[in-house]
Every structure is written in C-alpha cells, then in structure tokens.
Amino acid sequence: MIQLLNLTKYYGTGKALQDLSFSVAPGEIVGLVGKNGAGKSTALKIISCQLLPSEGDVRVDGLSVVESPLEVRHLIGYLPEQPPLYPEMTVTAYLDFTARLRGLTASQAQNRREIVMGETGLSDVCDERLGNLSRGYQQRVGIAQAIIHQPRVVLLDEPMAGLDPFQIVQIRELIRSLRNRHTVLFSSHILAEITNVCDRVVLIDRGALKAQGTEGDLHETLAGQQRLFLQVRGGENKLKAVLDKLPETRFSDLESRNGEVVQVHITARGDVREILSRACHEAGLGVMELRTEKHGLEDLFMELLGKAEVA
C-alpha cells in the first residue's frame, strides 16, 4: 500500500533523507522510529504530498506522489505533529468542515461525522470548542479529521506527544482500532508504545534506514550480542581498565557509590561472563553481581543506532 523507493530529500546542502526504502502492506500498522532530526516528519510530508522528493519516489496504492499527487491525496488521511485545529470551532462544526473539504456532500459529511465521533470517543464533547479541549481530546479530533473521508492510508506524526499516561493508553487503543480498515504509518518517540500498537517497526537515523521488522526481528538483528549487568567492589578506575581490555565490548550507565562499589551495563559480542569474572578477580575487584539482561525496545533502539554509527 505504501512504498518508499530510494527516497532522498535535500534541505539546502543537507540530506534529510538518504536513499530510504521500505514498504507497508495493506491493513498493517507500522511505527516509524528515530531520534529528533532523523527524517520521520519529512518522510510523512512527502508521502502526504506536502513536499516533493529530491530523488526517488513514493507510491501509494501504486500511484506516484510525483506523478499523481492529487489522486494520492484522496487516498490519505494525515495528522501532523500539531493538530490542524481551529480553536473557535466546535467539534461538530470542525468535522463537518473537514469532511466537506474532502469532497463529501452535506448528508455524507453528517453521516461520517457521527460515525467517527463514535469511533474516536468524541460524542460527549461534540458541542465543545476545540480550544477548550484537553490535549488528549484534541488528538482525538485530529485523528477523526484524518479518517472522516475513509482513506485507505492514515499517516500520524507523533500522535502521542505531550499526552499524559492515561491519554496515551486511550490514543493507543484508538490507533489499534484502525487496523484492517486502514493502513497506518505513524511516527513516535514513545518506544514502549510501539510494540503495543504496531505490527512492525521501521528504525531510521540521519535519514537512512537502520533496521525494520517486529521486535523479535530486531532481536535477531542483534543475535550474538549479550547484555550484562555488573556490580563490583574495588573502584571505578580498576573496572574501567578491565572493560577497556575486553574485545568487542561496550559499557554504559557506569555508576559509582562512594567511589568503592561500582555498577555498569555491558554489551558484548558473544558470552564474556567467564572472561569478565576472571579479569575482575585478577584486577582485585570483588564481583558482587553479574547477570544477563534482556534487550528492551529502548535497548534495541540504542544498540542498533550505536551499531550503525560504529559501522
């Protein structure tokens, strides 16, 4: 349903996107993940025909955003990072307005408005002015306007940004409800929510694809890497000297307590527990705790980006 084909975008001499290619199947929900400035919003703006690519193309249901932008726009519903709301309008008036902009007749607009307000939980606030709504309800209105014309593709740019935990759960369930009726591509920094909502994750960094797949697929990408937690007694400098000598090993979050007890998270290629334990003993460090840790999605995110940067 969505195909990015060697997509490149320049802003001046800088590259926002670099030869980016991935696809989204019909009815799939895919999360686009990356750091600030990774190119997520640029990619969504090109897919939604707000920007033209410098090189490459995007196809939506087989139509090119370069050759057939008007036709592509009919297929897409889009929620930018800042919902395009008019604060003086009521929910009802705004959804009628956006439906008419999308080419629906007055009767069609009224029918679709009632349906999407029910789907997005807006019926109880239908007469409220948009400017008086909470951030969570404003996001609901933003999603409602994106789906009011029954688009085949829904693009959501950071739909959970600025929400409290309760609102995040609500928006998560709302996005889930779009599955199968729409193809959904959304960007987010809230990594814990990605696997709760998405079928797959696409990880980009500096405009380039770094990894994609399910959380299980990303774990496979890091196959052979081991993550350890180590706590020793004997001093920070001694521990650093030990870790610096271990091949293909990185460490982070090193913390020292009173300069004596030190703990650290370690990522290593292969199983280094025996070697690490022996090296600590030979350096005069007392091993208080050494255990393996499972890669969470945040760990995967950092490891894959770190791996890509080293490469």
C-alpha positions as CSV (number, residue, x, y, z in Angstrom):
1,M,0.0,0.0,0.0
2,I,2.9,2.4,0.7
3,Q,6.3,2.0,-1.0
4,L,9.2,4.3,-0.4
5,L,11.7,3.9,-3.3
6,N,15.2,5.2,-2.7
7,L,13.7,8.3,-1.2
8,T,16.2,11.3,-0.8
9,K,15.4,14.8,0.3
10,Y,17.8,17.7,0.5
11,Y,17.3,20.9,2.5
12,G,19.9,23.1,1.0
13,T,23.1,21.0,1.1
14,G,21.9,18.9,3.9
15,K,20.3,15.5,3.5
16,A,17.1,14.9,5.5
17,L,16.5,11.5,3.8
18,Q,19.2,9.3,2.3
19,D,18.1,6.6,-0.2
20,L,15.3,5.5,2.1
21,S,13.3,2.4,1.1
22,F,10.7,0.4,2.9
23,S,7.1,-0.7,2.4
24,V,3.8,-1.0,4.4
25,A,1.3,-3.8,3.5
26,P,-2.5,-3.2,3.3
27,G,-4.1,-3.2,6.7
28,E,-0.8,-3.0,8.5
29,I,0.2,-0.7,11.3
30,V,3.8,0.3,11.2
31,G,5.7,2.6,13.6
32,L,8.4,4.9,12.2
33,V,11.0,5.4,14.9
34,G,14.0,7.7,15.1
35,K,15.7,10.4,17.1
36,N,14.9,14.1,16.6
37,G,16.0,15.1,13.2
38,A,16.1,11.5,11.9
39,G,13.7,12.4,9.0
40,K,10.4,11.0,10.2
41,S,8.3,14.1,9.6
42,T,10.0,14.7,6.3
43,A,9.1,11.2,5.1
44,L,5.5,11.6,6.2
45,K,5.2,15.0,4.5
46,I,6.5,13.5,1.2
47,I,4.1,10.6,1.5
48,S,1.2,13.0,2.1
49,C,2.3,15.2,-0.9
50,Q,3.2,18.3,1.1
51,L,6.8,18.0,-0.1
52,L,8.4,16.7,-3.3
53,P,11.3,14.3,-3.0
54,S,14.7,15.4,-4.3
55,E,15.3,11.9,-5.6
56,G,13.4,8.7,-5.6
57,D,9.6,8.3,-5.3
58,V,6.8,7.1,-3.1
59,R,3.9,5.0,-4.3
60,V,0.6,4.8,-2.5
61,D,-1.6,2.0,-3.8
62,G,0.6,2.1,-6.9
63,L,0.2,5.8,-7.5
64,S,3.3,8.1,-7.6
65,V,3.4,11.1,-5.3
66,V,5.4,12.9,-8.0
67,E,3.2,12.0,-11.0
68,S,-0.2,11.8,-9.4
69,P,-0.2,13.9,-6.2
70,L,-4.0,14.8,-6.4
71,E,-5.0,11.2,-6.7
72,V,-2.7,10.2,-3.8
73,R,-4.2,12.9,-1.6
74,H,-7.6,11.3,-2.0
75,L,-6.2,8.1,-0.5
76,I,-4.6,9.6,2.5
77,G,-5.7,11.0,5.9
78,Y,-3.0,12.9,7.7
79,L,-2.4,14.1,11.3
80,P,0.6,16.4,11.6
81,E,2.5,16.7,14.9
82,Q,0.4,19.8,15.7
83,P,-3.2,19.0,15.0
84,P,-4.6,21.4,12.4
85,L,-7.4,22.7,14.6
86,Y,-9.4,26.0,14.6
87,P,-9.9,26.7,18.4
88,E,-13.1,28.8,17.9
89,M,-14.9,25.9,16.1
90,T,-16.9,23.2,17.9
91,V,-16.0,19.5,17.3
92,T,-19.2,19.1,15.2
93,A,-18.6,22.1,13.0
94,Y,-14.9,21.3,12.5
95,L,-15.6,17.7,11.4
96,D,-18.3,18.9,9.0
97,F,-15.9,21.4,7.6
98,T,-13.1,18.9,7.1
99,A,-15.5,16.4,5.6
100,R,-16.7,19.0,3.0
101,L,-13.0,19.8,2.3
102,R,-12.6,16.2,1.4
103,G,-15.4,16.3,-1.1
104,L,-18.2,14.7,0.9
105,T,-21.8,16.1,0.4
106,A,-23.6,17.6,3.3
107,S,-25.5,14.5,4.1
108,Q,-22.4,12.3,3.7
109,A,-20.5,14.6,6.0
110,Q,-23.1,14.4,8.7
111,N,-23.2,10.6,8.5
112,R,-19.5,10.2,8.6
113,R,-19.2,12.8,11.4
114,E,-21.5,10.8,13.6
115,I,-19.6,7.6,12.9
116,V,-16.1,9.0,13.5
117,M,-17.2,10.8,16.7
118,G,-18.4,7.4,18.0
119,E,-15.2,5.7,16.9
120,T,-12.9,8.3,18.5
121,G,-14.9,8.9,21.7
122,L,-15.9,12.5,20.8
123,S,-19.7,12.2,21.1
124,D,-19.8,13.6,24.6
125,V,-17.8,16.7,23.6
126,C,-19.4,17.3,20.2
127,D,-20.5,20.9,21.1
128,E,-17.3,21.9,22.9
129,R,-15.0,24.4,21.3
130,L,-11.7,22.9,20.2
131,G,-9.7,25.4,22.1
132,N,-11.3,24.3,25.4
133,L,-10.5,20.6,24.9
134,S,-7.6,18.8,26.6
135,R,-4.6,17.8,24.6
136,G,-5.9,14.2,24.5
137,Y,-9.3,15.2,23.1
138,Q,-7.6,17.5,20.6
139,Q,-5.5,14.5,19.4
140,R,-8.8,12.5,19.1
141,V,-10.2,15.3,16.9
142,G,-7.1,15.3,14.8
143,I,-7.4,11.5,14.2
144,A,-11.1,11.9,13.5
145,Q,-10.4,14.5,10.7
146,A,-7.8,12.2,9.3
147,I,-10.3,9.3,8.9
148,I,-13.5,11.1,8.2
149,H,-13.3,10.5,4.4
150,Q,-12.5,6.8,4.9
151,P,-9.0,7.0,3.5
152,R,-7.1,3.8,2.6
153,V,-3.9,5.2,4.3
154,V,-3.6,7.1,7.6
155,L,-0.4,9.0,8.5
156,L,0.0,10.1,12.1
157,D,3.0,12.2,13.1
158,E,3.8,11.8,16.8
159,P,0.2,11.2,17.8
160,M,1.1,10.6,21.5
161,A,3.4,13.6,22.0
162,G,2.5,15.7,25.0
163,L,-0.1,13.3,26.4
164,D,-0.3,12.0,30.0
165,P,-0.1,8.2,30.6
166,F,-3.9,7.8,30.7
167,Q,-4.3,9.7,27.4
168,I,-1.5,7.7,25.8
169,V,-3.5,4.5,26.6
170,Q,-6.6,5.9,25.1
171,I,-4.9,7.0,21.9
172,R,-3.1,3.7,21.7
173,E,-6.4,1.9,21.7
174,L,-7.8,4.3,19.2
175,I,-4.9,3.6,16.8
176,R,-5.3,-0.1,17.3
177,S,-8.9,0.2,16.3
178,L,-7.8,1.5,12.8
179,R,-6.2,-1.9,12.0
180,N,-7.5,-3.7,8.8
181,R,-9.9,-0.8,7.9
182,H,-6.9,1.5,7.2
183,T,-3.2,1.1,6.5
184,V,-1.5,3.1,9.2
185,L,2.0,4.6,9.4
186,F,2.8,6.7,12.4
187,S,5.9,8.1,14.0
188,S,6.7,8.1,17.7
189,H,9.4,8.7,20.3
190,I,7.5,6.6,22.9
191,L,9.2,3.3,22.2
192,A,7.3,1.4,24.9
193,E,4.1,2.1,23.0
194,I,5.4,1.0,19.6
195,T,5.2,-2.8,20.1
196,N,1.8,-2.4,21.8
197,V,0.3,-0.8,18.7
198,C,2.4,-1.8,15.7
199,D,2.8,-4.9,13.6
200,R,6.3,-3.7,12.6
201,V,8.9,-1.1,13.4
202,V,11.0,0.9,10.9
203,L,14.0,2.5,12.5
204,I,15.7,5.4,10.7
205,D,18.7,7.5,11.7
206,R,20.0,10.6,9.9
207,G,17.5,9.9,7.1
208,A,18.7,6.4,6.4
209,L,17.1,3.0,7.2
210,K,18.9,1.2,10.0
211,A,16.6,-1.7,10.8
212,Q,13.0,-2.9,10.3
213,G,10.7,-5.7,11.4
214,T,8.9,-7.0,14.5
215,E,10.6,-6.7,17.9
216,G,11.6,-10.3,17.5
217,D,13.2,-9.4,14.2
218,L,15.2,-6.6,15.8
219,H,16.4,-9.0,18.5
220,E,17.6,-11.3,15.7
221,T,19.5,-8.4,14.2
222,L,21.4,-8.2,17.5
223,A,21.8,-12.0,17.7
224,G,25.1,-12.9,19.3
225,Q,25.2,-9.8,21.4
226,Q,24.9,-10.2,25.2
227,R,23.8,-7.5,27.6
228,L,25.1,-7.8,31.2
229,F,24.7,-6.0,34.5
230,L,27.9,-6.0,36.6
231,Q,28.4,-4.7,40.2
232,V,31.8,-4.9,41.8
233,R,33.7,-3.6,44.8
234,G,37.1,-2.1,44.3
235,G,36.9,1.2,42.5
236,E,35.8,2.8,39.2
237,N,39.2,3.1,37.6
238,K,40.1,-0.6,38.1
239,L,36.8,-1.5,36.5
240,K,37.3,0.8,33.5
241,A,40.7,-0.7,32.9
242,V,39.2,-4.2,32.9
243,L,36.4,-3.3,30.5
244,D,38.8,-1.4,28.1
245,K,40.7,-4.6,27.6
246,L,37.7,-6.8,26.6
247,P,37.3,-7.1,22.9
248,E,34.1,-6.1,21.1
249,T,32.6,-4.8,24.4
250,R,30.8,-1.5,25.2
251,F,29.6,-0.2,28.5
252,S,27.2,2.5,29.6
253,D,25.5,3.9,32.7
254,L,28.5,3.4,34.9
255,E,27.7,4.5,38.5
256,S,30.0,4.7,41.5
257,R,28.8,4.6,45.1
258,N,31.2,6.3,47.5
259,G,34.0,5.5,45.0
260,E,34.1,1.9,46.1
261,V,31.0,0.0,44.8
262,V,30.6,0.4,41.0
263,Q,27.9,-0.9,38.7
264,V,27.7,-0.8,34.9
265,H,25.7,-2.1,31.9
266,I,27.8,-4.0,29.4
267,T,27.1,-5.0,25.8
268,A,29.4,-7.7,24.4
269,R,29.7,-9.8,21.3
270,G,29.3,-13.4,22.5
271,D,29.3,-14.7,26.1
272,V,32.0,-13.0,28.1
273,R,30.8,-13.8,31.6
274,E,33.6,-16.2,32.5
275,I,36.3,-13.9,30.9
276,L,34.9,-10.9,32.7
277,S,34.7,-12.6,36.1
278,R,38.3,-13.8,35.8
279,A,39.5,-10.4,34.7
280,C,37.8,-8.7,37.7
281,H,39.3,-11.2,40.1
282,E,42.8,-10.7,38.7
283,A,42.4,-6.9,38.9
284,G,41.4,-7.2,42.6
285,L,37.8,-6.4,42.1
286,G,35.1,-8.3,44.1
287,V,32.2,-9.3,41.9
288,M,29.0,-8.7,43.9
289,E,26.6,-9.3,41.0
290,L,26.9,-10.4,37.4
291,R,23.7,-11.2,35.4
292,T,22.4,-11.2,31.9
293,E,19.7,-8.7,30.9
294,K,17.1,-8.9,28.2
295,H,17.1,-6.2,25.5
296,G,14.1,-4.0,25.8
297,L,12.9,-1.9,22.9
298,E,14.8,1.1,24.2
299,D,18.0,-1.0,24.4
300,L,17.4,-2.3,20.9
301,F,16.9,1.3,19.7
302,M,20.2,2.4,21.3
303,E,22.1,-0.7,20.3
304,L,21.0,-0.6,16.7
305,L,21.8,3.1,16.4
306,G,25.1,2.6,18.1
307,K,25.9,-0.3,15.9
308,A,25.1,1.7,12.8
309,E,27.2,4.6,13.9
310,V,30.2,2.4,14.6
311,A,29.8,0.8,11.2
